[in-house]
């Protein structure tokens, strides 16, 4: 194990503080601005909400967990659906509600432990649902990669998308050190330059934008009138519950990297609450839901700089960048095939991470019970099955798949030996947390 360079609550020398914080900014930048670009929200607001959310997370966790929070990819499809049915108020209601769900779960974990959530969301349910999250977005990625704004096939678009995808793959596969942590940013940059040579970039917005500009905040009662929507609630709540497993997984990885038990101190409930409050703040200003970023955990592992002051510095810079008009205009000028090329890899990685979870947790698909649960989740989710309850209330694709997966896991009988093994695993996790 490499010797720790800077501890969790140590301040780095001023000469190193800025470059160390910029590393974290670059690591999260590409993915954080990609989410709002795909769902029709403001990239500037996403940067601001990620910065404010990270600072809030650090405050709630008492400055003891060095984690950066950025835009969550898991909520792309629900946000698109919420915008389509209820507009910006639907998307923001859904985002705020996701944060409330996190806060409720944090309170329950504080009071009762984690036994119940481990039983509710085992890998045989969470893995396939994560796969559905990625695969359900595949059509969107391919459409951006090869079709113009009118939906017509465009060979030039496809060429730009393939170049972007190729560079991103090369960067993620062959680049080492810090460069290996920012393949999305590298792919976007090279793809953008190549699109420029193909005449697909319009610099007019960038030239006209001012350096300092007020972002287009979406604030309830000022920008829109908030309203409750059962449709939005039903598509957001199951995904919010599923993404809790992602948060818990990131925290376990952080434990290994930093060699501290954050599950015990400051506690899993504080970590989840920090994520939830950050997401609620995002919903109040027009940003997408937040999540802890694996990219930034990777930066911690490579640099061995675990300082929350470095993380906080990155958050402050992200907030400042959100008020730079030319940065927002530059992001908005990225052609759709560039985004499409990157998205092909990113959405595939989301799907693959669900498969990886099942492998890591040794989910036995020779067990008919596991095979039935995972198969039904995948077909219902990817197939886009819709259950229409009323004219305005329906459960579709990913949401319905998650709910059915949870129900099947609760009602289908387990083999006695495997049930005992799972209970022993849950008890061990409970001991570690308590």
C-alpha positions in Angstrom: 0.0 0.0 0.0 1.3 3.4 -1.0 2.0 5.8 1.8 -0.8 8.3 2.4 0.2 11.8 1.1 -2.5 14.1 2.6 -5.0 12.9 5.2 -8.8 13.3 5.1 -8.9 16.5 7.2 -5.4 17.9 6.3 -5.0 21.1 4.3 -2.7 20.8 1.3 0.0 23.4 0.7 -1.4 26.4 -1.2 0.9 25.7 -4.1 -0.7 22.2 -4.5 -4.3 23.0 -3.5 -5.5 24.4 -6.8 -4.0 21.8 -9.2 -5.2 19.0 -6.9 -8.8 20.4 -6.9 -8.7 20.9 -10.7 -7.9 17.2 -11.1 -11.2 16.4 -9.3 -13.0 19.0 -11.4 -11.8 17.5 -14.7 -12.6 14.0 -13.5 -16.3 14.8 -12.9 -16.8 17.5 -15.5 -17.6 15.5 -18.6 -20.2 13.2 -17.0 -21.7 16.0 -14.9 -22.5 18.2 -17.9 -23.5 15.3 -20.1 -26.5 14.4 -18.0 -28.3 17.8 -18.2 -27.4 18.1 -21.9 -29.2 14.8 -22.5 -32.3 15.6 -20.5 -32.7 19.2 -21.5 -31.5 20.9 -18.3 -28.8 23.6 -17.9 -25.2 22.4 -17.7 -24.3 25.5 -15.7 -26.9 24.7 -13.1 -25.6 21.1 -13.0 -22.1 22.4 -12.2 -23.5 24.7 -9.5 -25.7 22.1 -8.0 -22.9 19.6 -8.0 -20.6 22.1 -6.2 -23.2 23.1 -3.6 -24.3 19.5 -3.2 -20.7 18.4 -2.6 -20.1 21.1 0.0 -23.4 20.2 1.7 -22.4 16.5 1.7 -19.0 17.4 3.3 -20.9 19.5 6.0 -23.4 16.7 6.8 -20.7 14.1 7.0 -18.7 16.4 9.3 -15.9 16.7 6.8 -15.0 13.0 7.3 -15.8 11.5 3.8 -13.8 12.7 0.8 -16.5 12.2 -1.9 -17.5 14.4 -4.8 -21.2 14.5 -6.0 -22.1 14.9 -9.6 -25.0 14.3 -11.9 -26.6 10.8 -11.7 -26.9 8.8 -15.0 -29.4 6.5 -13.4 -32.1 9.2 -13.5 -31.7 10.2 -17.2 -34.6 8.2 -18.5 -37.0 9.1 -15.6 -36.1 12.8 -16.0 -36.8 12.7 -19.8 -40.1 11.0 -19.1 -40.9 13.5 -16.3 -40.1 16.5 -18.6 -42.2 15.0 -21.4 -45.3 14.5 -19.2 -45.1 17.4 -16.7 -42.4 19.8 -18.0 -39.7 21.3 -15.9 -41.8 21.3 -12.8 -42.2 17.5 -13.2 -38.4 17.0 -13.5 -37.7 19.2 -10.5 -40.4 17.6 -8.4 -39.0 14.2 -9.3 -35.4 15.3 -8.4 -36.5 16.8 -5.1 -38.6 13.6 -4.3 -35.5 11.4 -5.0 -33.6 13.4 -2.4 -36.5 13.0 0.1 -36.5 9.2 -0.4 -32.7 9.2 0.4 -33.4 11.3 3.6 -36.2 8.9 4.7 -33.9 5.9 4.1 -31.1 7.6 6.0 -33.5 8.1 9.0 -34.6 4.5 8.8 -31.1 3.2 8.7 -30.2 5.4 11.7 -33.1 3.9 13.7 -33.2 0.3 12.5 -29.9 -0.6 10.7 -29.5 -1.9 7.2 -30.9 -5.4 7.4 -34.2 -4.4 5.7 -32.6 -2.6 2.8 -30.3 -5.5 2.1 -33.2 -7.9 2.0 -35.2 -5.5 -0.2 -32.4 -4.9 -2.7 -30.2 -8.0 -3.2 -27.8 -8.1 -6.1 -30.2 -10.4 -8.1 -32.6 -7.4 -8.2 -30.3 -4.4 -8.3 -27.9 -5.9 -11.0 -30.6 -6.4 -13.6 -32.3 -3.1 -12.8 -29.0 -1.3 -13.4 -28.6 -3.2 -16.7 -32.1 -2.0 -17.7 -31.1 1.6 -16.8 -28.2 1.5 -19.3 -29.9 -0.6 -22.0 -33.1 1.5 -22.0 -31.0 4.5 -23.0 -29.3 2.7 -25.9 -31.8 4.0 -28.5 -31.2 7.5 -27.4 -27.4 7.2 -27.8 -27.6 5.6 -31.3 -30.2 8.2 -32.4 -27.8 11.1 -31.4 -24.9 9.3 -33.1 -26.4 8.9 -36.6 -29.6 11.0 -37.0 -29.9 14.8 -37.5 -32.4 17.0 -35.7 -35.1 15.9 -38.2 -34.5 12.2 -37.5 -32.9 11.6 -40.8 -29.8 9.4 -41.2 -26.6 11.4 -41.5 -23.3 9.7 -42.5 -21.2 12.7 -41.3 -22.9 12.5 -37.9 -22.1 8.8 -37.6 -18.4 9.4 -38.6 -18.1 12.1 -35.9 -19.7 9.8 -33.3 -17.4 6.9 -34.2 -14.3 9.1 -33.9 -15.5 10.3 -30.5 -16.3 6.8 -29.4 -12.9 5.5 -30.6 -10.9 8.2 -28.8 -12.9 7.6 -25.6 -12.3 3.9 -25.8 -8.6 4.3 -26.4 -8.3 6.8 -23.5 -10.2 4.5 -21.1 -8.2 1.4 -22.2 -4.6 2.6 -22.7 -4.2 5.9 -20.9 -2.6 5.6 -17.4 -2.6 7.8 -14.3 -4.9 10.8 -14.2 -5.5 10.8 -18.0 -7.0 7.3 -17.5 -9.6 8.8 -15.2 -10.9 11.4 -17.7 -11.6 9.4 -20.9 -15.0 11.1 -21.2 -13.5 14.6 -21.1 -10.8 13.5 -23.6 -13.4 12.0 -25.9 -15.6 15.0 -25.8 -12.6 17.3 -26.6 -11.3 15.4 -29.5 -14.8 14.7 -30.9 -15.6 18.4 -30.6 -12.4 19.3 -32.6 -13.2 16.7 -35.2 -16.8 17.9 -35.5 -15.4 21.4 -36.0 -13.4 20.2 -39.1 -16.7 18.7 -40.4 -18.5 22.0 -40.1 -20.9 20.8 -37.4 -20.0 23.3 -34.7 -21.6 26.7 -34.5 -19.5 29.2 -32.5 -22.1 32.0 -32.7 -23.5 31.4 -29.2 -20.0 31.2 -27.7 -18.9 34.5 -29.3 -22.1 36.3 -28.2 -22.0 34.9 -24.6 -20.6 37.1 -21.9 -17.9 35.9 -19.6 -20.0 36.4 -16.4 -23.6 35.4 -16.7 -26.5 34.5 -14.4 -27.4 30.9 -15.1 -31.0 30.0 -15.9 -32.1 28.8 -12.5 -35.4 26.9 -12.2 -36.7 27.9 -8.8 -40.2 26.9 -7.5 -42.8 29.7 -7.3 -40.5 32.0 -9.3 -39.7 30.0 -12.4 -42.7 27.6 -12.3 -45.5 26.6 -10.1 -44.6 23.3 -8.4 -47.2 20.5 -8.4 -47.5 16.9 -7.2 -47.5 14.2 -9.9 -48.2 10.5 -9.2 -46.7 9.6 -12.6 -43.4 11.3 -11.8 -43.4 9.9 -8.3 -43.9 6.3 -9.5 -41.0 6.6 -12.1 -38.6 8.2 -9.7 -39.1 6.4 -6.3 -38.0 2.9 -7.5 -34.9 4.3 -9.2 -34.0 6.3 -6.1 -34.2 3.2 -4.0 -32.1 1.2 -6.4 -29.4 3.9 -6.6 -29.0 3.6 -2.9 -27.1 0.4 -3.6 -24.7 2.4 -5.8 -24.1 4.8 -3.0 -23.4 2.0 -0.5 -21.1 0.4 -3.0 -19.1 3.6 -3.4 -18.8 4.0 0.3 -17.4 0.5 0.6 -14.8 1.3 -2.1 -13.9 4.5 -0.3 -13.3 2.5 2.9 -10.7 0.4 1.1 -9.0 3.3 -0.7 -8.8 5.6 2.4 -8.4 2.7 4.9 -11.1 4.1 7.2 -14.5 2.7 8.1 -16.9 5.4 6.9 -19.8 3.1 7.5 -19.2 3.3 11.2 -17.9 6.9 11.4 -19.5 9.3 10.5 -22.1 6.6 9.6 -23.9 5.3 6.5 -27.0 7.3 7.5 -25.1 10.6 7.4 -23.6 9.7 4.0 -27.0 8.9 2.5 -28.5 11.9 4.1 -25.8 14.1 2.6 -26.5 12.7 -0.9 -30.2 13.2 -0.4 -30.0 16.8 0.8 -27.7 17.5 -2.2 -30.3 16.1 -4.5 -33.0 18.1 -2.9 -31.0 21.3 -3.4 -30.5 20.4 -7.0 -34.3 20.0 -7.4 -34.8 23.5 -5.9 -32.5 25.3 -8.4 -32.9 23.3 -11.6 -30.2 20.6 -11.5 -30.4 16.8 -11.9 -30.2 14.4 -9.0 -26.7 13.9 -7.5 -24.6 10.8 -6.7 -21.2 10.1 -5.4 -18.7 9.8 -8.3 -16.5 6.8 -8.9 -14.3 8.9 -11.2 -13.3 11.0 -8.2 -12.8 8.0 -6.0 -10.3 6.9 -8.7 -8.5 10.2 -8.4 -8.2 9.6 -4.6 -6.7 6.1 -5.2 -4.1 7.4 -7.7 -3.0 10.6 -5.9 -3.3 9.3 -2.3 -4.6 12.8 -1.5 -7.7 12.2 0.6 -8.2 15.8 1.8 -11.8 17.0 2.0 -10.3 20.5 1.5 -9.2 19.4 -2.0 -12.7 18.0 -2.7 -14.2 21.2 -1.4 -11.9 23.3 -3.6 -13.2 21.4 -6.7 -16.7 22.1 -5.6 -16.1 25.9 -5.2 -14.5 26.0 -8.7 -17.5 24.1 -10.2 -19.8 26.7 -8.7 -17.7 29.5 -10.1 -17.6 27.8 -13.6 -21.4 27.7 -13.5 -21.4 31.5 -13.6 -19.0 31.7 -16.6 -21.3 32.3 -19.6 -18.8 31.3 -22.3 -18.4 27.9 -20.6 -22.1 27.2 -20.7 -22.3 28.4 -24.3 -19.3 26.1 -25.2 -21.0 23.1 -23.7 -24.3 23.9 -25.5 -22.4 24.1 -28.8 -21.3 20.4 -28.6 -22.9 18.6 -31.6 -25.3 15.8 -30.8 -23.1 13.1 -32.6 -20.2 13.9 -30.2 -22.6 13.3 -27.3 -24.0 10.3 -29.0 -20.5 8.7 -29.4 -19.6 9.2 -25.8 -23.1 8.0 -24.7 -22.8 4.7 -26.5 -19.9 3.8 -24.2 -21.3 5.4 -21.1 -24.7 3.8 -21.3 -23.1 0.5 -22.1 -20.9 0.8 -19.0 -24.0 1.4 -16.9 -25.5 -1.8 -18.2 -22.2 -3.7 -17.8 -21.8 -2.5 -14.2 -25.1 -4.2 -13.4 -23.7 -7.4 -14.8 -20.5 -6.9 -12.9 -22.4 -6.5 -9.6 -24.1 -9.9 -10.2 -20.7 -11.5 -10.9 -19.0 -9.9 -7.9 -21.8 -10.9 -5.6 -21.7 -14.4 -7.1 -25.4 -14.4 -8.2 -26.0 -18.0 -9.2 -28.1 -18.0 -12.4 -28.3 -21.8 -12.4 -30.7 -21.2 -9.5 -34.1 -21.1 -11.2 -35.3 -18.4 -8.7 -32.5 -16.0 -9.6 -32.9 -16.8 -13.3 -36.6 -16.0 -13.2 -36.2 -12.7 -11.3 -33.3 -11.4 -13.5 -35.0 -12.5 -16.8 -38.3 -10.9 -16.0 -36.7 -7.6 -14.9 -34.6 -7.4 -18.1 -37.5 -8.1 -20.6 -40.0 -5.9 -18.8 -37.5 -3.1 -18.5 -35.8 -3.2 -21.9 -39.0 -4.0 -23.7 -40.7 -0.9 -22.3 -43.7 -2.6 -20.8 -46.3 -0.1 -19.5 -49.0 -0.7 -16.9 -51.7 2.0 -17.3 -53.5 2.5 -14.0 -55.5 5.6 -14.9 -55.3 8.1 -17.8 -52.6 10.1 -16.0 -51.1 7.4 -13.9 -48.9 4.6 -15.4 -45.9 2.5 -14.5 -43.5 2.1 -17.4 -40.4 0.1 -18.3 -37.6 0.7 -15.8 -40.0 1.6 -12.9 -42.2 -1.4 -13.5 -39.2 -3.7 -13.8 -37.8 -2.5 -10.5 -41.1 -2.9 -8.6 -41.7 -6.4 -10.0 -38.1 -7.4 -9.2 -38.5 -6.4 -5.6 -41.9 -8.2 -5.3 -40.6 -11.4 -6.9 -37.6 -11.4 -4.6 -39.9 -11.1 -1.6 -42.5 -13.7 -2.6 -40.5 -16.4 -4.4 -39.1 -19.1 -2.0 -35.4 -19.5 -1.5 -33.5 -22.7 -1.1 -32.9 -23.1 2.7 -29.0 -23.2 2.4 -28.9 -20.1 0.3 -31.3 -18.3 2.5 -29.2 -19.0 5.5 -26.0 -17.9 3.7 -27.7 -14.6 2.7 -28.9 -14.0 6.2 -25.4 -14.6 7.5 -24.1 -12.0 5.0 -26.7 -9.4 6.1 -25.8 -10.0 9.8 -22.1 -9.5 9.0 -22.8 -6.2 7.2 -25.1 -5.2 10.1 -22.2 -5.8 12.6 -19.8 -3.8 10.5 -22.2 -0.8 10.3 -23.3 -0.9 13.9 
